[in-house]
Amino acid sequence: MRLLPTSACQAGMRLGKCIFSEEGIVLLNVGAELTEPLIQRLQQFGVDYLYIADPATDDVQVEDVISDATKTRAIQEIRTQFRTFMEKNSAPKVSKGHVLGRAFGNVIKMIIDDLSENKPGTLIMLSNMNVMNNYLYQHSLNVCIYVTMLGMVNGYTRDELTTIGMGALLHDIGLTKVSPDLLNKPGKLTPQEYEEIKKHPELGFKILKDEPNMPLLSAHCAFQHHERENGSGYPRGILGKDIHEYAKWIAVADSYDAMTSHRAYRKAMLPHQAMEVLFAGVGTLYDQKKVALFRDNVAIYPVGVTVTLNSKEKGVVVGINPAVPQRPTIRVLEDADGQRLTQPYEVDLSEKLTLFIEHVEV
């Protein structure tokens, strides 16, 4: 299968992976044929990329780092709990009897169990692909997966993974107390509107800090995830030495996932573009070692994505070298003149150093 921007898909193409609703229900199954109205509908629902069946890449399989069952359970729990807070606009504090800690503790356990089964060196490849859901729900899950897997690479214990995973999963829960119209505004925010958005870390902390079965450090993850190394972050403007390392991990993953997700006011960046932005902020916004470890464990060029080489040949990423993720293996499908090859061939960019990716289809 290959990965294509939904905007580049054409009627007659068939899905290589199912499309799920935010409730985890299969809306379109593998092999479903796309039509123009269906493509437009998917774009309206924020599905930016689709896995498409292609005879030239039918052997290319994309393995997810967590199972569909875990993903569905997580999204359902996030959706249920976050909507509860959205409906309680009177105060940010949890009502008596709420069970956030227990509900999300079970989700975190499933995520850790799934991630533990991945082979050493497995790279993280996540995006808003083949799923229709609210940005906040998917973003919360993505950041949790990024941060938990990086915690494993960093050698955290299971208890530490549970704490940072919970903090990552709920880092943006304060946004449930911000007007949806403001969150989804297509244009630029006014200074007053931006100040409202900037309240969400503190609101999230207030929601989580007294919650039963919730580590206090998880609440601090929500409080500090927008603080920055040079003190330019919010809500308190503290310096890097005063920011907990868990919050620093979440800051990197949160920024990266936000940049690579479609928003009402801009298109999604490609992974390698977002990575360049992160590195531009090293030392001033983000911790250098954490950005470097993030880069080494994230698939910058996802398997299945269509790329153009500096030779002007076009192909699909079919393999990633964990040691050099920015130099994947490409199956070349078209020559420099745009003619389809009768016999596609593969080139490992980690060995062919004169070749490099010049363009990624978006």
C-alpha positions in Angstrom: 0.0 0.0 0.0 1.0 3.6 -0.3 0.2 6.7 1.6 -1.3 9.6 -0.3 -2.7 13.0 0.7 -6.5 12.8 0.6 -6.4 15.8 -1.8 -4.3 13.7 -4.2 -6.5 10.7 -4.2 -8.7 10.0 -7.2 -12.0 8.3 -7.8 -11.5 4.6 -8.5 -8.7 4.2 -6.0 -9.2 1.6 -3.2 -8.4 1.8 0.4 -5.4 -0.1 1.8 -6.6 0.3 5.4 -9.9 0.8 7.2 -11.2 4.2 8.1 -12.5 4.5 11.7 -14.9 6.9 13.3 -13.9 8.7 16.6 -16.0 6.0 18.3 -13.7 3.3 16.8 -16.4 2.1 14.4 -15.2 1.0 10.9 -16.8 3.4 8.4 -15.0 2.2 5.3 -13.3 -1.2 5.0 -10.2 -2.3 3.2 -10.8 -2.4 -0.5 -13.5 0.2 -0.5 -13.6 2.2 -3.7 -13.2 6.0 -3.5 -15.6 8.4 -5.2 -15.2 12.2 -5.6 -18.0 13.0 -3.1 -16.4 10.5 -0.6 -13.0 12.1 -1.0 -14.4 15.5 -0.4 -16.3 14.2 2.7 -13.1 12.7 4.1 -11.3 16.0 3.7 -14.2 17.8 5.5 -13.7 15.4 8.4 -10.0 16.2 8.7 -8.7 12.9 7.2 -5.5 14.3 5.7 -3.9 11.1 4.4 -5.1 7.7 3.2 -3.5 4.3 2.7 -4.3 3.3 -0.8 -4.0 -0.1 -2.4 -1.4 -0.2 -5.2 -0.2 -3.3 -7.1 3.3 -1.9 -7.1 3.4 -1.6 -3.3 1.0 -4.3 -2.2 3.7 -6.0 -0.2 4.4 -2.9 1.8 2.8 -3.3 5.2 2.5 -0.5 7.8 2.7 -1.8 11.3 1.2 0.3 14.0 3.0 0.6 17.4 -0.3 0.0 19.3 -3.2 -2.2 18.4 -6.5 -1.1 16.9 -8.2 -2.4 20.1 -6.0 -0.2 22.3 -6.4 2.8 20.0 -10.2 2.4 20.0 -10.4 2.1 23.7 -8.1 5.1 24.3 -10.1 7.4 21.9 -13.4 6.3 23.4 -12.2 7.0 26.9 -10.7 10.4 26.0 -13.9 11.3 24.1 -16.2 10.3 27.0 -14.2 12.0 29.8 -13.3 15.1 27.8 -16.9 15.6 26.8 -17.9 15.4 30.5 -15.7 18.4 31.2 -16.9 20.3 28.2 -20.4 20.0 29.5 -19.4 21.3 32.9 -18.5 24.9 32.1 -19.2 26.3 35.6 -15.8 25.4 37.2 -12.6 23.6 36.2 -12.5 21.4 39.2 -13.7 17.8 39.0 -17.0 17.0 40.6 -17.0 14.5 43.4 -16.9 10.9 42.4 -15.1 11.4 39.0 -12.7 8.6 38.1 -10.2 10.0 35.7 -7.3 8.3 37.4 -8.8 4.8 37.3 -10.3 5.2 33.8 -7.1 6.4 32.2 -4.9 4.2 34.3 -6.3 1.2 32.5 -5.7 2.9 29.1 -2.1 3.7 30.0 -1.5 0.1 31.0 -2.8 -1.1 27.6 -0.5 1.4 25.8 2.6 0.4 27.8 1.8 -3.3 27.2 1.5 -2.7 23.4 4.6 -0.6 23.1 6.6 -3.1 25.1 5.9 -5.7 22.4 7.5 -3.7 19.7 11.0 -4.8 18.5 14.0 -2.8 19.7 14.7 0.1 17.3 11.0 0.3 16.2 10.4 3.9 15.0 7.3 5.8 15.9 5.1 6.7 12.9 1.9 8.5 13.8 -0.4 10.9 12.0 -4.1 11.7 11.5 -4.4 8.9 8.9 -7.5 6.9 8.1 -9.4 8.2 11.1 -12.2 10.7 11.5 -12.1 12.3 14.9 -11.8 15.4 17.0 -8.3 16.9 16.9 -8.0 17.1 20.6 -8.7 13.4 21.1 -6.2 12.2 18.6 -3.6 14.7 19.6 -3.8 13.6 23.2 -3.4 10.0 22.3 -0.5 10.7 19.8 1.4 12.7 22.4 1.0 10.0 25.0 2.3 7.3 22.5 5.3 9.5 21.6 6.2 10.3 25.1 5.7 6.8 26.6 7.8 5.2 23.9 10.5 7.8 24.4 10.4 7.1 28.1 11.0 3.5 27.4 14.0 4.3 25.2 15.2 6.6 28.0 15.0 3.7 30.5 12.1 4.8 32.7 10.6 2.2 35.0 7.0 1.1 34.5 5.8 3.4 37.4 7.6 6.3 35.8 6.1 5.4 32.4 2.6 5.4 34.0 3.1 8.8 35.5 4.5 10.5 32.4 2.0 8.6 30.1 -0.9 9.9 32.2 0.5 13.4 32.1 0.9 13.2 28.4 -2.5 11.8 27.7 -4.1 14.5 29.8 -1.7 17.4 29.1 -4.4 19.3 27.2 -7.4 18.5 29.3 -7.6 22.2 30.3 -8.7 22.9 26.7 -12.0 21.4 27.6 -12.7 24.6 29.5 -12.0 26.8 26.4 -14.7 27.7 23.9 -14.8 25.2 20.9 -15.3 28.2 18.6 -12.1 29.6 19.8 -10.2 26.3 19.5 -11.4 25.8 15.9 -11.2 29.4 14.8 -9.9 29.4 11.2 -8.3 32.8 11.3 -5.6 34.4 13.5 -6.4 34.7 17.2 -6.7 38.2 18.7 -4.4 39.0 21.7 -7.4 38.6 24.0 -8.3 35.2 22.4 -4.7 34.0 22.7 -4.7 34.9 26.4 -7.8 32.7 26.8 -6.0 29.8 25.2 -3.0 30.3 27.4 -5.1 29.6 30.5 -5.4 25.9 29.6 -2.3 24.6 31.4 -3.4 26.0 34.7 -6.9 24.9 34.2 -5.6 21.4 33.4 -3.5 21.4 36.6 -6.6 22.4 38.7 -8.6 19.5 37.2 -5.9 16.9 37.8 -4.1 17.9 41.0 -6.8 16.6 43.5 -8.0 13.7 41.3 -7.9 10.3 43.1 -5.4 7.8 41.6 -3.7 10.6 39.7 0.0 11.2 40.3 0.6 14.8 41.3 3.5 14.9 38.8 1.1 14.0 36.0 -0.8 17.2 36.9 2.4 19.1 36.8 2.9 17.8 33.2 -0.3 19.6 32.2 0.9 22.7 34.1 4.3 22.9 32.5 4.0 21.6 28.9 4.0 25.1 27.4 7.0 26.3 29.5 10.2 26.8 27.4 13.9 26.7 28.1 14.5 30.4 27.8 11.5 31.4 30.0 9.4 32.5 27.0 6.6 29.9 27.7 3.5 30.0 29.8 1.7 30.2 32.2 4.6 31.1 34.6 7.5 31.8 32.2 9.9 29.6 34.2 13.4 28.7 32.9 14.5 25.3 31.7 16.2 24.4 35.0 12.9 24.7 36.8 10.8 22.7 34.2 10.4 19.0 35.1 12.0 16.6 32.6 8.6 14.9 32.0 7.1 18.2 30.9 10.1 18.8 28.6 9.4 15.5 26.8 5.7 16.5 26.4 6.7 19.9 25.1 8.6 18.4 22.2 6.0 15.7 21.3 3.1 18.2 21.7 4.7 20.7 19.4 5.6 18.1 16.8 2.2 16.5 16.7 0.5 19.8 16.5 2.6 20.8 13.6 2.0 17.5 11.7 -1.8 17.7 12.2 -4.3 19.5 10.1 -5.8 22.5 11.8 -8.6 24.8 10.9 -6.1 27.7 10.3 -3.4 25.8 8.4 -2.4 22.6 6.7 -0.3 19.9 8.3 3.4 20.0 8.0 5.3 16.9 6.9 7.3 15.2 9.6 10.7 16.3 8.3 9.6 19.9 8.1 8.3 19.8 11.7 11.6 18.2 12.8 13.5 21.2 11.3 11.3 23.6 13.3 12.1 21.6 16.5 15.8 21.8 15.9 15.6 25.5 15.2 14.2 25.9 18.7 16.9 23.7 20.4 18.4 25.5 23.4 15.9 28.4 23.4 12.5 26.5 23.4 13.3 22.8 23.7 15.9 20.6 25.4 18.6 19.6 23.0 19.0 16.0 24.1 15.3 15.4 24.1 14.9 16.7 20.6 17.8 14.6 19.4 16.3 11.4 21.0 12.9 12.3 19.5 14.5 12.6 16.0 16.2 9.3 16.4 13.0 7.4 17.3 10.5 9.0 14.9 9.9 8.0 11.3 10.6 11.3 9.5 9.6 9.8 6.2 6.7 7.4 6.9 6.5 4.1 5.2 4.3 4.4 2.1 4.8 8.1 1.5 5.5 9.2 -2.1 8.8 11.1 -2.6 10.8 12.6 -5.5 14.6 12.1 -5.4 17.2 14.7 -6.6 17.5 12.4 -9.7 13.9 13.4 -10.4 12.8 9.8 -10.1 9.7 9.2 -8.1 9.0 6.4 -5.7 7.6 5.2 -2.3 9.3 4.7 1.0 9.2 1.0 1.7 11.7 0.7 4.6 13.3 2.7 7.3 16.8 2.3 8.6 16.6 2.8 12.4 20.2 4.0 12.5 19.6 6.6 9.9 15.9 7.3 9.7 16.3 10.3 7.4 17.8 7.9 4.7 15.1 5.4 4.0 14.8 2.7 1.3 12.8 3.9 -1.7 11.0 1.8 -4.3 11.4 3.8 -7.5 8.2 3.6 -9.6 8.7 6.4 -12.2 11.8 7.6 -14.1 13.0 11.2 -14.3 10.6 11.8 -17.2 7.6 10.7 -15.2 7.2 7.4 -17.1 6.0 4.4 -15.0 8.7 1.7 -14.8 7.8 -1.8 -15.9 10.3 -3.1 -13.4 10.4 -0.9 -10.2 13.6 -1.2 -8.2 14.7 -0.3 -4.7 17.5 2.0 -3.6 18.8 2.3 0.0 19.6 6.0 0.6 21.8 5.1 3.5 24.1 3.4 0.9 23.6 5.7 -2.1 24.8 8.9 -0.6 24.6 10.9 -3.8 20.8 10.5 -3.8 18.5 12.3 -1.4 14.8 13.1 -1.0 14.0 16.4 -2.7 10.3 16.5 -2.4 7.5 14.7 -0.5 4.0 14.6 -2.0 1.6 16.6 0.2 
